[in-house]
Amino acid sequence: MPKYTIPQLPPSLNKFAGRQNVWEYRQLKAEWLQIINAHCRPRPIEPLDKCVVRLTYFFKTKARHDADNYIKFLLDGLVNAKIIKDDSFDCIKLELEGDYDKLNPRVEILIYEQ
């Protein structure tokens, strides 16, 4: 399976915690479904039903980032693009890593079958 590179970082879900930004959340989610759809090619013939999804975030700064705040839009996008069957624990094993690249913030997605 190829490595997919998304040339930007998804928004942190902390932006929406405890707020009434439902419309902003829905708009960003729709945008991220399109971003994943555009950048994640080639795709498997059939969505993978047992796989490891490795997400490596390259942040602009070395500031502290919570690992769990950046996952949602990416996994939903992979399901929507029919790359993975589902984002439940029955279907995926998730690996997360964070790194630093001031000039090229991005997310690299590596998916391989289990």
The first five atom37 places (N, CA, C, CB, O) and aatype in JSON, in Angstrom:
{
  "aatype": [12, 14, 11, 18, 16, 9, 14, 5, 10, 14, 14, 15, 10, 2, 11, 13, 0, 7, 1, 5, 2, 19, 17, 6, 18, 1, 5, 10, 11, 0, 6, 17, 10, 5, 9, 9, 2, 0, 8, 4, 1, 14, 1, 14, 9, 6, 14, 10, 3, 11, 4, 19, 19, 1, 10, 16, 18, 13, 13, 11, 16, 11, 0, 1, 8, 3, 0, 3, 2, 18, 9, 11, 13, 10, 10, 3, 7, 10, 19, 2, 0, 11, 9, 9, 11, 3, 3, 15, 13, 3, 4, 9, 11, 10, 6, 10, 6, 7, 3, 18, 3, 11, 10, 2, 14, 1, 19, 6, 9, 10, 9, 18, 6, 5],
  "atom_mask": [
    [1, 1, 1, 1, 1],
    [1, 1, 1, 1, 1],
    [1, 1, 1, 1, 1],
    [1, 1, 1, 1, 1],
    [1, 1, 1, 1, 1],
    [1, 1, 1, 1, 1],
    [1, 1, 1, 1, 1],
    [1, 1, 1, 1, 1],
    [1, 1, 1, 1, 1],
    [1, 1, 1, 1, 1],
    [1, 1, 1, 1, 1],
    [1, 1, 1, 1, 1],
    [1, 1, 1, 1, 1],
    [1, 1, 1, 1, 1],
    [1, 1, 1, 1, 1],
    [1, 1, 1, 1, 1],
    [1, 1, 1, 1, 1],
    [1, 1, 1, 0, 1],
    [1, 1, 1, 1, 1],
    [1, 1, 1, 1, 1],
    [1, 1, 1, 1, 1],
    [1, 1, 1, 1, 1],
    [1, 1, 1, 1, 1],
    [1, 1, 1, 1, 1],
    [1, 1, 1, 1, 1],
    [1, 1, 1, 1, 1],
    [1, 1, 1, 1, 1],
    [1, 1, 1, 1, 1],
    [1, 1, 1, 1, 1],
    [1, 1, 1, 1, 1],
    [1, 1, 1, 1, 1],
    [1, 1, 1, 1, 1],
    [1, 1, 1, 1, 1],
    [1, 1, 1, 1, 1],
    [1, 1, 1, 1, 1],
    [1, 1, 1, 1, 1],
    [1, 1, 1, 1, 1],
    [1, 1, 1, 1, 1],
    [1, 1, 1, 1, 1],
    [1, 1, 1, 1, 1],
    [1, 1, 1, 1, 1],
    [1, 1, 1, 1, 1],
    [1, 1, 1, 1, 1],
    [1, 1, 1, 1, 1],
    [1, 1, 1, 1, 1],
    [1, 1, 1, 1, 1],
    [1, 1, 1, 1, 1],
    [1, 1, 1, 1, 1],
    [1, 1, 1, 1, 1],
    [1, 1, 1, 1, 1],
    [1, 1, 1, 1, 1],
    [1, 1, 1, 1, 1],
    [1, 1, 1, 1, 1],
    [1, 1, 1, 1, 1],
    [1, 1, 1, 1, 1],
    [1, 1, 1, 1, 1],
    [1, 1, 1, 1, 1],
    [1, 1, 1, 1, 1],
    [1, 1, 1, 1, 1],
    [1, 1, 1, 1, 1],
    [1, 1, 1, 1, 1],
    [1, 1, 1, 1, 1],
    [1, 1, 1, 1, 1],
    [1, 1, 1, 1, 1],
    [1, 1, 1, 1, 1],
    [1, 1, 1, 1, 1],
    [1, 1, 1, 1, 1],
    [1, 1, 1, 1, 1],
    [1, 1, 1, 1, 1],
    [1, 1, 1, 1, 1],
    [1, 1, 1, 1, 1],
    [1, 1, 1, 1, 1],
    [1, 1, 1, 1, 1],
    [1, 1, 1, 1, 1],
    [1, 1, 1, 1, 1],
    [1, 1, 1, 1, 1],
    [1, 1, 1, 0, 1],
    [1, 1, 1, 1, 1],
    [1, 1, 1, 1, 1],
    [1, 1, 1, 1, 1],
    [1, 1, 1, 1, 1],
    [1, 1, 1, 1, 1],
    [1, 1, 1, 1, 1],
    [1, 1, 1, 1, 1],
    [1, 1, 1, 1, 1],
    [1, 1, 1, 1, 1],
    [1, 1, 1, 1, 1],
    [1, 1, 1, 1, 1],
    [1, 1, 1, 1, 1],
    [1, 1, 1, 1, 1],
    [1, 1, 1, 1, 1],
    [1, 1, 1, 1, 1],
    [1, 1, 1, 1, 1],
    [1, 1, 1, 1, 1],
    [1, 1, 1, 1, 1],
    [1, 1, 1, 1, 1],
    [1, 1, 1, 1, 1],
    [1, 1, 1, 0, 1],
    [1, 1, 1, 1, 1],
    [1, 1, 1, 1, 1],
    [1, 1, 1, 1, 1],
    [1, 1, 1, 1, 1],
    [1, 1, 1, 1, 1],
    [1, 1, 1, 1, 1],
    [1, 1, 1, 1, 1],
    [1, 1, 1, 1, 1],
    [1, 1, 1, 1, 1],
    [1, 1, 1, 1, 1],
    [1, 1, 1, 1, 1],
    [1, 1, 1, 1, 1],
    [1, 1, 1, 1, 1],
    [1, 1, 1, 1, 1],
    [1, 1, 1, 1, 1],
    [1, 1, 1, 1, 1]
  ],
  "atom_positions": [
    [[0.85, -1.18, 0.0], [0.0, 0.0, 0.0], [0.89, 1.24, 0.0], [-0.96, 0.0, 1.23], [1.88, 1.28, 0.73]],
    [[0.57, 2.23, -0.79], [1.41, 3.43, -0.84], [1.25, 4.29, 0.41], [1.07, 4.24, -2.07], [0.33, 4.11, 1.21]],
    [[2.16, 5.21, 0.56], [2.07, 6.2, 1.63], [1.34, 7.42, 1.05], [3.49, 6.59, 2.2], [1.7, 7.91, -0.02]],
    [[0.33, 7.88, 1.76], [-0.4, 9.07, 1.34], [0.12, 10.26, 2.13], [-1.94, 8.88, 1.56], [0.41, 10.15, 3.32]],
    [[0.24, 11.39, 1.47], [0.67, 12.61, 2.14], [-0.41, 13.68, 1.97], [2.02, 13.11, 1.57], [-0.81, 14.01, 0.86]],
    [[-0.86, 14.19, 3.1], [-1.83, 15.28, 3.12], [-1.02, 16.54, 3.43], [-2.99, 15.03, 4.18], [-0.41, 16.61, 4.5]],
    [[-1.0, 17.54, 2.55], [-0.1, 18.67, 2.71], [-0.54, 19.73, 3.73], [0.09, 19.33, 1.4], [-0.17, 20.9, 3.62]],
    [[-1.31, 19.32, 4.7], [-1.73, 20.2, 5.78], [-2.15, 19.34, 6.96], [-2.88, 21.15, 5.34], [-2.28, 18.12, 6.84]],
    [[-2.35, 19.98, 8.1], [-2.77, 19.26, 9.29], [-4.26, 19.44, 9.53], [-1.97, 19.73, 10.52], [-4.79, 20.52, 9.29]],
    [[-4.93, 18.4, 10.0], [-6.35, 18.56, 10.33], [-6.5, 19.47, 11.55], [-7.03, 17.19, 10.58], [-5.56, 19.6, 12.33]],
    [[-7.66, 20.09, 11.71], [-7.87, 20.91, 12.9], [-7.94, 20.04, 14.15], [-9.15, 21.75, 12.76], [-8.39, 18.9, 14.1]],
    [[-7.51, 20.6, 15.25], [-7.62, 19.9, 16.53], [-9.08, 19.92, 16.97], [-6.71, 20.56, 17.62], [-9.76, 20.93, 16.83]],
    [[-9.55, 18.81, 17.49], [-10.93, 18.76, 17.98], [-11.12, 19.6, 19.23], [-11.33, 17.32, 18.26], [-12.25, 19.85, 19.63]],
    [[-10.03, 20.04, 19.87], [-10.15, 20.95, 21.01], [-10.87, 22.23, 20.61], [-8.76, 21.29, 21.58], [-11.5, 22.89, 21.44]],
    [[-10.79, 22.58, 19.34], [-11.45, 23.78, 18.82], [-12.96, 23.7, 19.02], [-11.12, 23.97, 17.33], [-13.63, 24.73, 19.11]],
    [[-13.49, 22.49, 19.08], [-14.94, 22.3, 19.15], [-15.42, 21.85, 20.52], [-15.36, 21.31, 18.12], [-16.63, 21.78, 20.74]],
    [[-14.53, 21.53, 21.43], [-14.92, 21.0, 22.74], [-15.73, 22.02, 23.53], [-13.67, 20.59, 23.55], [-15.3, 23.15, 23.74]],
    [[-16.92, 21.59, 23.95], [-17.77, 22.42, 24.8], [-18.35, 23.64, 24.11], [0.0, 0.0, 0.0], [-18.81, 24.56, 24.78]],
    [[-18.34, 23.67, 22.81], [-18.86, 24.82, 22.08], [-20.04, 24.4, 21.22], [-17.75, 25.47, 21.21], [-20.31, 23.22, 21.03]],
    [[-20.71, 25.39, 20.72], [-21.88, 25.14, 19.88], [-21.56, 25.36, 18.4], [-23.05, 26.04, 20.31], [-22.41, 25.83, 17.65]],
    [[-20.36, 25.02, 17.99], [-19.92, 25.25, 16.61], [-20.3, 24.09, 15.69], [-18.4, 25.45, 16.57], [-19.46, 23.59, 14.94]],
    [[-21.53, 23.65, 15.74], [-21.97, 22.49, 14.97], [-21.78, 22.73, 13.47], [-23.43, 22.17, 15.28], [-21.3, 21.84, 12.77]],
    [[-22.16, 23.9, 12.99], [-22.08, 24.17, 11.55], [-20.63, 24.28, 11.1], [-22.84, 25.45, 11.2], [-20.28, 23.81, 10.02]],
    [[-19.8, 24.9, 11.91], [-18.38, 24.99, 11.56], [-17.76, 23.6, 11.54], [-17.63, 25.91, 12.56], [-16.96, 23.29, 10.66]],
    [[-18.12, 22.76, 12.51], [-17.61, 21.38, 12.57], [-18.03, 20.62, 11.31], [-18.14, 20.65, 13.84], [-17.2, 19.97, 10.67]],
    [[-19.29, 20.71, 10.95], [-19.79, 19.99, 9.76], [-19.11, 20.48, 8.49], [-21.3, 20.17, 9.63], [-18.78, 19.68, 7.61]],
    [[-18.89, 21.78, 8.38], [-18.23, 22.33, 7.21], [-16.79, 21.83, 7.12], [-18.26, 23.87, 7.24], [-16.34, 21.42, 6.05]],
    [[-16.05, 21.85, 8.24], [-14.67, 21.37, 8.24], [-14.61, 19.88, 7.94], [-14.01, 21.66, 9.57], [-13.71, 19.42, 7.23]],
    [[-15.55, 19.12, 8.5], [-15.56, 17.69, 8.23], [-15.77, 17.43, 6.73], [-16.66, 16.99, 9.05], [-15.09, 16.58, 6.15]],
    [[-16.7, 18.15, 6.12], [-16.94, 18.0, 4.67], [-15.69, 18.37, 3.88], [-18.14, 18.87, 4.23], [-15.35, 17.7, 2.9]],
    [[-15.02, 19.43, 4.28], [-13.78, 19.82, 3.6], [-12.72, 18.73, 3.72], [-13.24, 21.14, 4.19], [-12.01, 18.44, 2.76]],
    [[-12.61, 18.12, 4.91], [-11.6, 17.08, 5.11], [-11.94, 15.8, 4.37], [-11.44, 16.79, 6.59], [-11.03, 15.07, 3.97]],
    [[-13.21, 15.51, 4.19], [-13.57, 14.36, 3.36], [-13.07, 14.58, 1.94], [-15.11, 14.13, 3.37], [-12.57, 13.65, 1.31]],
    [[-13.19, 15.8, 1.44], [-12.71, 16.12, 0.09], [-11.18, 16.1, 0.02], [-13.23, 17.5, -0.35], [-10.61, 15.62, -0.96]],
    [[-10.53, 16.61, 1.05], [-9.06, 16.63, 1.08], [-8.51, 15.2, 1.03], [-8.54, 17.36, 2.34], [-7.61, 14.91, 0.25]],
    [[-9.06, 14.33, 1.85], [-8.62, 12.93, 1.87], [-8.9, 12.28, 0.52], [-9.32, 12.13, 3.01], [-8.06, 11.57, -0.03]],
    [[-10.07, 12.53, 0.0], [-10.45, 11.97, -1.3], [-9.48, 12.4, -2.4], [-11.88, 12.4, -1.66], [-9.14, 11.59, -3.27]],
    [[-9.04, 13.64, -2.37], [-8.16, 14.15, -3.42], [-6.72, 13.64, -3.29], [-8.16, 15.67, -3.38], [-6.06, 13.41, -4.3]],
    [[-6.24, 13.47, -2.07], [-4.82, 13.16, -1.86], [-4.52, 11.67, -1.66], [-4.32, 13.91, -0.68], [-3.36, 11.27, -1.74]],
    [[-5.51, 10.87, -1.4], [-5.26, 9.46, -1.11], [-5.54, 8.6, -2.34], [-6.13, 8.98, 0.08], [-6.62, 8.02, -2.49]],
    [[-4.56, 8.54, -3.19], [-4.62, 7.74, -4.41], [-3.26, 7.13, -4.65], [-5.07, 8.59, -5.62], [-2.26, 7.77, -4.33]],
    [[-3.16, 5.95, -5.18], [-4.23, 5.05, -5.61], [-4.91, 4.41, -4.4], [-3.67, 3.97, -6.55], [-4.39, 4.42, -3.29]],
    [[-6.06, 3.87, -4.66], [-6.86, 3.23, -3.62], [-6.89, 1.73, -3.86], [-8.29, 3.8, -3.59], [-6.68, 1.26, -4.97]],
    [[-7.16, 0.99, -2.79], [-7.31, -0.46, -3.0], [-8.59, -0.74, -3.8], [-7.35, -1.21, -1.63], [-9.51, 0.08, -3.82]],
    [[-8.63, -1.88, -4.44], [-9.81, -2.26, -5.22], [-11.03, -2.37, -4.31], [-9.57, -3.6, -5.95], [-12.12, -1.92, -4.65]],
    [[-10.82, -2.97, -3.14], [-11.86, -3.08, -2.12], [-11.32, -2.42, -0.85], [-12.27, -4.58, -1.86], [-10.12, -2.48, -0.59]],
    [[-12.19, -1.79, -0.04], [-11.73, -1.21, 1.22], [-11.1, -2.29, 2.11], [-12.9, -0.52, 1.97], [-11.6, -3.41, 2.18]],
    [[-10.02, -1.95, 2.77], [-9.35, -2.91, 3.66], [-10.15, -3.08, 4.93], [-7.91, -2.44, 3.99], [-10.57, -2.11, 5.55]],
    [[-10.36, -4.36, 5.32], [-11.17, -4.6, 6.52], [-10.34, -4.97, 7.75], [-12.16, -5.68, 6.25], [-10.86, -4.96, 8.86]],
    [[-9.1, -5.3, 7.57], [-8.18, -5.56, 8.7], [-6.85, -4.92, 8.33], [-8.01, -7.12, 8.99], [-6.12, -5.43, 7.47]],
    [[-6.53, -3.81, 8.98], [-5.31, -3.11, 8.59], [-4.74, -2.29, 9.75], [-5.58, -2.21, 7.4], [-5.38, -2.07, 10.77]],
    [[-3.53, -1.87, 9.54], [-2.86, -0.94, 10.44], [-2.84, 0.41, 9.74], [-1.4, -1.42, 10.82], [-2.44, 0.52, 8.59]],
    [[-3.28, 1.44, 10.45], [-3.24, 2.81, 9.94], [-2.21, 3.56, 10.78], [-4.66, 3.51, 10.0], [-2.38, 3.74, 11.98]],
    [[-1.15, 3.98, 10.13], [-0.09, 4.73, 10.81], [-0.15, 6.19, 10.37], [1.33, 4.12, 10.51], [0.02, 6.5, 9.2]],
    [[-0.42, 7.07, 11.33], [-0.5, 8.5, 11.06], [0.73, 9.18, 11.66], [-1.81, 9.11, 11.64], [0.99, 9.06, 12.85]],
    [[1.46, 9.89, 10.82], [2.61, 10.66, 11.3], [2.33, 12.13, 11.0], [3.95, 10.18, 10.63], [2.21, 12.52, 9.84]],
    [[2.24, 12.92, 12.06], [1.97, 14.34, 11.94], [3.29, 15.1, 11.98], [1.03, 14.82, 13.07], [4.14, 14.84, 12.82]],
    [[3.46, 16.03, 11.07], [4.62, 16.9, 11.05], [4.11, 18.32, 11.33], [5.4, 16.82, 9.67], [3.55, 18.97, 10.45]],
    [[4.31, 18.78, 12.56], [3.81, 20.08, 13.0], [4.81, 21.18, 12.67], [3.53, 20.05, 14.5], [6.0, 20.93, 12.53]],
    [[4.3, 22.42, 12.55], [5.13, 23.58, 12.27], [6.02, 23.95, 13.45], [4.25, 24.76, 11.91], [7.11, 24.49, 13.27]],
    [[5.54, 23.66, 14.64], [6.28, 24.04, 15.84], [6.53, 22.81, 16.71], [5.52, 25.11, 16.63], [5.93, 21.76, 16.51]],
    [[7.42, 22.97, 17.65], [7.71, 21.9, 18.61], [6.81, 21.99, 19.84], [9.17, 21.95, 19.03], [7.07, 21.32, 20.84]],
    [[5.78, 22.8, 19.77], [4.84, 22.93, 20.88], [4.18, 21.58, 21.17], [3.77, 24.01, 20.56], [4.14, 20.7, 20.31]],
    [[3.68, 21.43, 22.36], [3.01, 20.19, 22.78], [1.7, 20.03, 22.0], [2.73, 20.19, 24.31], [0.93, 20.99, 21.88]],
    [[1.45, 18.84, 21.48], [0.21, 18.52, 20.76], [-0.34, 17.21, 21.31], [0.44, 18.42, 19.22], [0.39, 16.22, 21.43]],
    [[-1.63, 17.19, 21.64], [-2.27, 15.96, 22.1], [-2.51, 15.04, 20.91], [-3.62, 16.26, 22.83], [-3.06, 15.45, 19.89]],
    [[-2.08, 13.8, 21.04], [-2.16, 12.84, 19.94], [-3.59, 12.57, 19.48], [-1.5, 11.54, 20.34], [-3.83, 12.35, 18.3]],
    [[-4.52, 12.57, 20.41], [-5.89, 12.14, 20.07], [-6.74, 13.24, 19.44], [-6.57, 11.64, 21.3], [-7.87, 12.95, 19.03]],
    [[-6.26, 14.45, 19.34], [-7.1, 15.54, 18.83], [-7.11, 15.7, 17.32], [-6.65, 16.81, 19.44], [-7.85, 16.53, 16.8]],
    [[-6.33, 14.93, 16.6], [-6.16, 15.15, 15.17], [-6.59, 13.95, 14.32], [-4.73, 15.48, 14.87], [-6.35, 13.93, 13.11]],
    [[-7.21, 12.96, 14.92], [-7.49, 11.69, 14.26], [-8.82, 11.67, 13.5], [-7.48, 10.6, 15.28], [-8.89, 11.14, 12.39]],
    [[-9.85, 12.23, 14.07], [-11.24, 12.05, 13.62], [-11.45, 12.3, 12.13], [-12.14, 12.96, 14.4], [-11.95, 11.43, 11.42]],
    [[-11.07, 13.48, 11.66], [-11.32, 13.83, 10.25], [-10.55, 12.93, 9.3], [-10.96, 15.29, 10.0], [-11.02, 12.62, 8.21]],
    [[-9.36, 12.5, 9.72], [-8.55, 11.64, 8.86], [-9.18, 10.26, 8.7], [-7.13, 11.5, 9.43], [-9.32, 9.76, 7.58]],
    [[-9.55, 9.64, 9.82], [-10.14, 8.3, 9.73], [-11.49, 8.32, 9.01], [-10.31, 7.7, 11.13], [-11.77, 7.44, 8.2]],
    [[-12.31, 9.32, 9.31], [-13.6, 9.42, 8.61], [-13.37, 9.6, 7.1], [-14.43, 10.6, 9.17], [-14.13, 9.05, 6.3]],
    [[-12.35, 10.34, 6.73], [-12.03, 10.53, 5.32], [-11.58, 9.24, 4.65], [0.0, 0.0, 0.0], [-11.94, 8.98, 3.5]],
    [[-10.79, 8.43, 5.36], [-10.33, 7.16, 4.81], [-11.49, 6.2, 4.59], [-9.3, 6.52, 5.73], [-11.5, 5.45, 3.61]],
    [[-12.46, 6.21, 5.49], [-13.66, 5.38, 5.32], [-14.47, 5.9, 4.14], [-14.53, 5.36, 6.62], [-14.9, 5.13, 3.28]],
    [[-14.68, 7.2, 4.09], [-15.47, 7.81, 3.02], [-14.85, 7.56, 1.64], [-15.6, 9.31, 3.25], [-15.56, 7.36, 0.66]],
    [[-13.51, 7.56, 1.58], [-12.8, 7.33, 0.3], [-12.7, 5.85, -0.04], [-11.4, 7.94, 0.36], [-12.14, 5.49, -1.07]],
    [[-13.26, 5.0, 0.82], [-13.28, 3.54, 0.61], [-11.87, 2.94, 0.59], [-14.0, 3.22, -0.7], [-11.58, 1.99, -0.15]],
    [[-11.01, 3.51, 1.42], [-9.67, 2.95, 1.59], [-9.68, 1.93, 2.71], [-8.64, 4.07, 1.87], [-9.06, 0.87, 2.61]],
    [[-10.39, 2.26, 3.78], [-10.6, 1.29, 4.86], [-12.1, 1.07, 5.01], [-9.96, 1.79, 6.21], [-12.91, 1.96, 4.75]],
    [[-12.45, -0.14, 5.44], [-13.87, -0.51, 5.56], [-14.56, 0.27, 6.67], [-14.0, -2.01, 5.83], [-15.69, 0.74, 6.51]],
    [[-13.86, 0.4, 7.81], [-14.45, 1.04, 8.98], [-13.31, 1.53, 9.86], [-15.4, 0.06, 9.76], [-12.18, 1.05, 9.74]],
    [[-13.6, 2.47, 10.74], [-12.55, 2.94, 11.64], [-12.74, 2.44, 13.07], [-12.5, 4.46, 11.63], [-12.28, 3.06, 14.03]],
    [[-13.43, 1.32, 13.2], [-13.63, 0.72, 14.52], [-12.42, -0.15, 14.87], [-14.94, -0.11, 14.56], [-11.61, -0.5, 14.02]],
    [[-12.33, -0.5, 16.16], [-11.23, -1.36, 16.61], [-11.28, -2.74, 15.99], [-11.25, -1.48, 18.12], [-10.27, -3.44, 15.95]],
    [[-12.44, -3.16, 15.5], [-12.55, -4.45, 14.82], [-11.81, -4.45, 13.49], [-14.01, -4.8, 14.6], [-11.39, -5.51, 13.01]],
    [[-11.65, -3.28, 12.89], [-11.07, -3.2, 11.55], [-9.66, -2.63, 11.51], [-11.95, -2.37, 10.69], [-8.87, -2.99, 10.63]],
    [[-9.33, -1.75, 12.43], [-8.02, -1.1, 12.34], [-7.24, -1.19, 13.64], [-8.19, 0.35, 11.94], [-7.8, -1.27, 14.74]],
    [[-5.95, -1.17, 13.48], [-5.02, -0.92, 14.57], [-4.41, 0.43, 14.24], [-3.91, -2.08, 14.72], [-3.95, 0.64, 13.12]],
    [[-4.41, 1.33, 15.18], [-3.97, 2.69, 14.93], [-2.61, 2.95, 15.56], [-5.0, 3.69, 15.46], [-2.39, 2.63, 16.73]],
    [[-1.71, 3.52, 14.77], [-0.39, 3.92, 15.25], [-0.25, 5.42, 15.0], [0.76, 3.11, 14.55], [-0.54, 5.9, 13.91]],
    [[0.2, 6.16, 16.02], [0.34, 7.61, 15.91], [1.76, 8.03, 16.22], [-0.64, 8.32, 16.85], [2.42, 7.48, 17.1]],
    [[2.22, 9.02, 15.48], [3.53, 9.57, 15.74], [3.49, 11.06, 15.41], [4.63, 8.84, 14.92], [2.81, 11.47, 14.47]],
    [[4.22, 11.85, 16.18], [4.32, 13.28, 15.91], [5.76, 13.66, 15.66], [0.0, 0.0, 0.0], [6.68, 13.11, 16.27]],
    [[5.96, 14.6, 14.76], [7.3, 15.07, 14.43], [7.21, 16.56, 14.13], [7.92, 14.28, 13.23], [6.15, 17.17, 14.29]],
    [[8.3, 17.14, 13.69], [8.41, 18.58, 13.48], [8.98, 18.85, 12.09], [9.28, 19.23, 14.56], [9.99, 18.27, 11.71]],
    [[8.32, 19.74, 11.34], [8.85, 20.21, 10.07], [8.3, 21.61, 9.85], [8.46, 19.24, 8.89], [7.19, 21.79, 9.34]],
    [[9.07, 22.59, 10.24], [8.64, 23.99, 10.2], [8.22, 24.43, 8.8], [9.76, 24.89, 10.7], [7.28, 25.21, 8.65]],
    [[8.9, 23.94, 7.78], [8.65, 24.39, 6.42], [7.62, 23.57, 5.66], [9.92, 24.38, 5.66], [7.11, 24.01, 4.63]],
    [[7.3, 22.37, 6.16], [6.39, 21.5, 5.43], [5.47, 20.72, 6.38], [7.2, 20.52, 4.56], [5.58, 19.5, 6.48]],
    [[4.56, 21.43, 7.08], [3.63, 20.7, 7.96], [2.72, 19.82, 7.12], [2.79, 21.69, 8.81], [2.26, 20.21, 6.05]],
    [[2.47, 18.6, 7.62], [1.7, 17.64, 6.83], [1.32, 16.44, 7.69], [2.51, 17.18, 5.59], [1.72, 16.33, 8.85]],
    [[0.55, 15.55, 7.1], [0.26, 14.25, 7.69], [0.64, 13.2, 6.66], [-1.24, 14.12, 8.12], [0.25, 13.28, 5.5]],
    [[1.4, 12.21, 7.1], [1.7, 11.06, 6.25], [0.9, 9.88, 6.77], [3.25, 10.74, 6.22], [0.9, 9.59, 7.97]],
    [[0.22, 9.2, 5.86], [-0.64, 8.09, 6.22], [-0.1, 6.84, 5.54], [-2.13, 8.35, 5.8], [0.01, 6.78, 4.32]],
    [[0.23, 5.85, 6.34], [0.69, 4.58, 5.83], [-0.32, 3.53, 6.27], [2.14, 4.23, 6.32], [-0.63, 3.42, 7.46]],
    [[-0.83, 2.76, 5.34], [-1.83, 1.73, 5.64], [-1.34, 0.41, 5.09], [-3.24, 2.1, 5.05], [-0.95, 0.32, 3.93]],
    [[-1.36, -0.6, 5.93], [-0.99, -1.92, 5.44], [-1.89, -2.97, 6.08], [0.49, -2.22, 5.74], [-2.35, -2.83, 7.21]],
    [[-2.12, -4.04, 5.31], [-3.03, -5.09, 5.76], [-2.42, -5.87, 6.92], [-3.37, -6.05, 4.61], [-1.2, -6.05, 7.01]],
    [[-3.29, -6.32, 7.8], [-2.87, -7.14, 8.94], [-2.94, -8.58, 8.58], [-3.71, -6.87, 10.16], [-2.63, -9.43, 9.41]]
  ]
}
